[in-house]
Amino acid sequence: MEALFRRVTQDPLQDTLIQQSKMNGVVKRHRLTIDIVDEYDLFATTFQQRAFWHEYVKLNNAEVPSDECQTYPELVEPICFEIGHGIELLIETGDTILQTELYLKHPSLPSKYELGWDDLGHWHPHVLRWEELEKIVYFLTMKHPDHFVVPFLLLLPFTPITQADHEQAIARKIKAAWRSLQLFTEDEIETFDRQIPYMPEFKWSYSSDYDVYYVGDDGWDVYSKRHLYGDFPFAALADLFRVIDSAQQTAAWGEAVAKWKRLIQQSSKAEDEDWFHRRETADWYHTSY
């Protein structure tokens, strides 16, 4: 195996985890006849780490001090959520979390398409409608029932909260998800609304001709690739949701919805409902940007 591996790369392999990441990448890229090393179980490891989430959240509006940054060789490969045959959502952060990128992989596309990205520069993260996020999350709850809040928290930065959304219910849901990780204090979670694109004045435009929602002329403060005239893959995204919609009548879907309802009942509070408005008077909000 080593001889076959060395035919295509002479890169040094420093430690076991980095070695695994590099080997998997080379094997996939060159389609070598070698079994892939067991994928690193992100749900049981990285996604249970306070440091990871701290960096993932603070990325959006405040750079993490260099002495607090970590290297995550297990994130050299994208975080992959399979929806259907050949249909995947991918989140890429790289092994140092300097940006997050959301991709769609679909058989109709020549390569994975970058739906949106978030960084400390010229970001374009606003891509999913809240109704769409909830569908994706319920579907992935069926696939990851023991860690069902993780996909939700990872996709939050790509989903603006608009004037059409029930922001009080959303606030309760987000706070319940953070509490369920049992990694952060209430004071810390209070500041995590910076992760969420809160845009109560924005409204998605709808085209009856194309049957799609998009960012129209009134979305001047929205940074998105989801425009009607451009290369945004509306058809491929619609197909992704057709796959998800086909699961809605199953018992597993009903249990996924019930699982979220139980979490909100058990882990949310009435005072969560005005969470997004509290940022306007919070000291941290006016000193952390």
C-alpha positions as CSV (number, residue, x, y, z in Angstrom):
1,M,0.0,0.0,0.0
2,E,2.8,2.4,0.9
3,A,4.5,1.8,-2.4
4,L,1.3,2.6,-4.4
5,F,0.7,5.7,-2.2
6,R,4.3,7.0,-2.8
7,R,3.9,6.8,-6.6
8,V,1.7,9.9,-6.5
9,T,3.1,11.9,-3.5
10,Q,6.2,12.4,-1.4
11,D,4.6,14.7,1.1
12,P,5.8,14.2,4.6
13,L,3.3,12.7,7.0
14,Q,3.9,14.1,10.5
15,D,1.3,12.5,12.8
16,T,-1.4,10.0,12.7
17,L,-4.4,12.4,12.2
18,I,-2.6,14.5,9.6
19,Q,-1.4,11.4,7.9
20,Q,-5.0,10.1,7.7
21,S,-6.3,13.3,6.2
22,K,-3.5,13.5,3.6
23,M,-3.8,9.8,2.7
24,N,-7.6,10.1,2.2
25,G,-7.2,13.1,0.0
26,V,-4.6,11.5,-2.2
27,V,-6.5,8.2,-2.5
28,K,-9.7,10.1,-3.5
29,R,-7.9,12.5,-5.9
30,H,-6.0,9.8,-7.7
31,R,-8.6,7.0,-7.4
32,L,-6.0,4.6,-6.0
33,T,-7.0,1.0,-5.3
34,I,-6.5,1.4,-1.5
35,D,-9.2,1.3,1.2
36,I,-9.9,4.7,2.6
37,V,-8.7,5.1,6.2
38,D,-11.7,5.2,8.5
39,E,-13.1,8.7,8.4
40,Y,-12.6,10.8,11.6
41,D,-15.8,10.8,13.6
42,L,-16.4,14.5,13.7
43,F,-19.7,14.1,15.6
44,A,-18.1,12.3,18.5
45,T,-15.0,14.4,18.6
46,T,-14.6,17.8,17.0
47,F,-18.2,18.8,17.2
48,Q,-18.1,18.1,21.0
49,Q,-15.2,20.6,21.5
50,R,-15.8,24.0,22.9
51,A,-12.8,25.4,21.0
52,F,-14.3,24.4,17.6
53,W,-17.6,26.1,18.2
54,H,-16.0,29.1,19.7
55,E,-14.0,29.7,16.5
56,Y,-16.9,28.8,14.2
57,V,-19.1,31.4,15.9
58,K,-16.6,34.2,16.3
59,L,-15.5,33.9,12.7
60,N,-18.5,35.9,11.6
61,N,-17.8,39.2,13.2
62,A,-14.7,39.2,15.3
63,E,-11.3,37.6,14.6
64,V,-10.3,35.0,17.1
65,P,-7.0,35.9,18.8
66,S,-4.1,33.9,17.4
67,D,-3.3,32.4,20.8
68,E,-6.8,30.9,20.9
69,C,-6.8,29.4,17.4
70,Q,-6.3,25.7,16.9
71,T,-5.5,23.5,13.9
72,Y,-8.1,20.9,12.9
73,P,-6.4,18.5,10.5
74,E,-9.6,16.4,10.5
75,L,-11.3,19.3,8.7
76,V,-9.0,19.2,5.7
77,E,-11.8,17.2,4.1
78,P,-15.3,18.9,3.8
79,I,-18.1,18.2,6.3
80,C,-20.4,16.2,4.1
81,F,-24.2,15.8,4.5
82,E,-25.6,13.4,1.9
83,I,-29.1,14.1,0.8
84,G,-29.6,11.7,-2.0
85,H,-27.8,9.8,-4.7
86,G,-25.1,12.2,-5.9
87,I,-26.7,15.1,-4.0
88,E,-24.7,16.5,-1.1
89,L,-24.3,19.7,1.0
90,L,-20.7,20.3,1.9
91,I,-19.3,22.7,4.5
92,E,-15.6,23.6,4.1
93,T,-13.6,25.3,6.8
94,G,-10.1,24.0,6.2
95,D,-7.9,22.9,9.1
96,T,-7.7,26.5,10.4
97,I,-11.1,28.1,10.6
98,L,-10.6,31.4,8.7
99,Q,-13.8,31.0,6.6
100,T,-16.7,28.8,6.0
101,E,-18.0,27.8,2.6
102,L,-21.3,26.0,1.7
103,Y,-21.3,23.9,-1.5
104,L,-24.0,22.0,-3.3
105,K,-23.0,18.8,-5.2
106,H,-25.5,17.5,-7.7
107,P,-25.3,15.2,-10.8
108,S,-26.5,18.0,-13.1
109,L,-23.6,20.3,-12.0
110,P,-20.1,19.9,-13.6
111,S,-18.5,20.4,-10.2
112,K,-19.6,21.3,-6.7
113,Y,-21.1,24.8,-6.6
114,E,-20.3,27.4,-4.0
115,L,-23.7,28.5,-2.6
116,G,-22.2,31.0,-0.2
117,W,-19.3,31.8,2.1
118,D,-18.6,33.6,5.3
119,D,-15.3,35.2,6.2
120,L,-13.8,38.4,7.5
121,G,-13.7,40.1,4.1
122,H,-16.2,40.1,1.3
123,W,-18.7,37.6,2.6
124,H,-21.8,36.2,0.7
125,P,-23.4,33.8,3.2
126,H,-27.1,34.6,2.7
127,V,-28.5,31.6,0.7
128,L,-31.1,29.6,2.5
129,R,-34.6,30.5,3.5
130,W,-35.6,29.6,7.1
131,E,-38.2,27.2,5.8
132,E,-35.6,25.5,3.7
133,L,-33.1,25.2,6.6
134,E,-35.8,23.5,8.7
135,K,-36.5,20.9,6.0
136,I,-32.8,20.2,5.7
137,V,-32.4,19.9,9.5
138,Y,-35.3,17.6,10.0
139,F,-33.9,15.4,7.2
140,L,-30.5,15.3,8.7
141,T,-32.0,14.7,12.1
142,M,-33.1,11.3,10.7
143,K,-29.6,10.6,9.7
144,H,-27.8,11.9,12.8
145,P,-30.4,11.3,15.6
146,D,-27.7,11.4,18.4
147,H,-26.2,14.7,17.2
148,F,-29.1,16.3,15.5
149,V,-28.3,19.9,16.6
150,V,-24.9,19.9,14.9
151,P,-26.1,20.3,11.2
152,F,-28.5,23.0,12.4
153,L,-25.8,25.0,14.1
154,L,-23.4,24.6,11.2
155,L,-25.9,25.9,8.7
156,L,-27.2,28.8,10.7
157,P,-24.7,31.4,9.3
158,F,-26.1,30.7,5.8
159,T,-29.8,31.4,6.8
160,P,-30.9,35.0,7.3
161,I,-33.9,35.6,9.6
162,T,-36.3,37.8,7.7
163,Q,-39.5,39.8,8.3
164,A,-41.5,36.7,7.2
165,D,-40.0,34.4,9.9
166,H,-41.2,33.9,13.4
167,E,-38.2,35.2,15.2
168,Q,-39.4,34.5,18.7
169,A,-39.8,30.8,17.9
170,I,-36.5,30.8,16.1
171,A,-34.7,32.3,19.0
172,R,-36.0,29.6,21.3
173,K,-34.9,26.9,18.9
174,I,-31.4,28.3,18.5
175,K,-30.8,28.8,22.2
176,A,-32.1,25.3,23.0
177,A,-29.7,23.8,20.5
178,W,-26.7,25.6,22.0
179,R,-27.7,24.6,25.6
180,S,-28.0,21.0,24.5
181,L,-24.3,20.9,23.7
182,Q,-23.5,21.6,27.4
183,L,-20.4,23.5,26.4
184,F,-21.1,27.1,27.1
185,T,-22.5,29.3,29.9
186,E,-25.7,31.3,29.5
187,D,-23.7,34.5,29.2
188,E,-21.7,33.0,26.4
189,I,-24.7,31.7,24.5
190,E,-26.3,35.2,24.8
191,T,-23.5,36.6,22.6
192,F,-23.9,33.9,19.9
193,D,-26.6,35.8,18.1
194,R,-23.7,37.3,16.2
195,Q,-23.6,34.0,14.3
196,I,-27.1,34.6,12.9
197,P,-27.9,36.9,10.0
198,Y,-30.8,38.9,11.6
199,M,-32.5,40.9,8.9
200,P,-36.0,41.8,10.0
201,E,-36.4,44.3,7.1
202,F,-35.5,41.9,4.4
203,K,-38.0,39.9,2.4
204,W,-37.3,37.2,-0.2
205,S,-38.6,37.9,-3.7
206,Y,-40.6,35.3,-5.6
207,S,-40.7,34.7,-9.3
208,S,-44.0,33.0,-10.4
209,D,-42.4,32.5,-13.9
210,Y,-39.6,30.4,-12.5
211,D,-41.2,29.3,-9.2
212,V,-38.1,30.3,-7.2
213,Y,-37.3,32.6,-4.3
214,Y,-34.4,35.0,-4.8
215,V,-32.8,38.2,-3.6
216,G,-34.4,41.0,-5.4
217,D,-33.8,44.7,-5.7
218,D,-34.9,45.4,-2.1
219,G,-32.2,43.2,-0.8
220,W,-29.5,45.9,-0.9
221,D,-28.0,44.9,2.5
222,V,-28.1,41.1,1.7
223,Y,-24.9,39.5,0.5
224,S,-26.0,36.6,-1.6
225,K,-25.4,34.7,-4.9
226,R,-29.1,33.8,-5.0
227,H,-30.1,36.1,-7.8
228,L,-32.6,35.4,-10.5
229,Y,-30.2,36.2,-13.4
230,G,-26.9,34.5,-12.8
231,D,-25.5,31.0,-12.4
232,F,-27.2,30.1,-9.1
233,P,-28.3,26.4,-9.5
234,F,-32.0,26.8,-8.7
235,A,-32.9,23.6,-10.5
236,A,-30.4,21.5,-8.6
237,L,-31.4,23.1,-5.3
238,A,-35.1,22.4,-6.1
239,D,-34.2,18.7,-6.8
240,L,-32.4,18.5,-3.4
241,F,-35.7,19.6,-1.7
242,R,-37.7,17.2,-3.8
243,V,-35.6,14.4,-2.2
244,I,-36.2,15.8,1.2
245,D,-39.9,16.3,0.6
246,S,-40.3,12.7,-0.4
247,A,-39.4,11.7,3.2
248,Q,-41.9,13.9,5.0
249,Q,-44.6,11.3,5.2
250,T,-42.4,8.7,6.9
251,A,-42.4,7.8,10.6
252,A,-38.8,8.8,10.8
253,W,-39.6,12.3,9.7
254,G,-42.3,12.5,12.3
255,E,-39.9,11.4,15.0
256,A,-37.3,14.0,13.8
257,V,-39.9,16.8,14.2
258,A,-41.0,15.5,17.6
259,K,-37.3,15.3,18.7
260,W,-36.9,19.0,18.0
261,K,-40.2,19.9,19.7
262,R,-39.1,18.0,22.8
263,L,-35.7,19.8,22.8
264,I,-37.4,23.2,22.6
265,Q,-39.9,22.4,25.4
266,Q,-37.1,21.1,27.7
267,S,-34.3,23.6,26.9
268,S,-35.8,26.9,25.9
269,K,-37.1,29.8,28.0
270,A,-39.7,32.5,27.6
271,E,-37.0,35.2,27.9
272,D,-35.3,33.7,24.8
273,E,-37.9,35.2,22.6
274,D,-36.5,38.8,22.6
275,W,-32.9,37.6,22.2
276,F,-32.3,39.3,18.9
277,H,-33.5,42.7,20.3
278,R,-31.4,42.5,23.4
279,R,-28.2,43.0,21.3
280,E,-29.2,46.6,20.7
281,T,-28.5,47.5,24.3
282,A,-25.9,44.8,25.2
283,D,-22.5,46.2,26.1
284,W,-20.7,43.3,24.3
285,Y,-22.5,44.2,21.0
286,H,-21.2,47.7,20.9
287,T,-17.6,46.8,21.9
288,S,-16.9,43.6,20.0
289,Y,-16.9,44.9,16.4
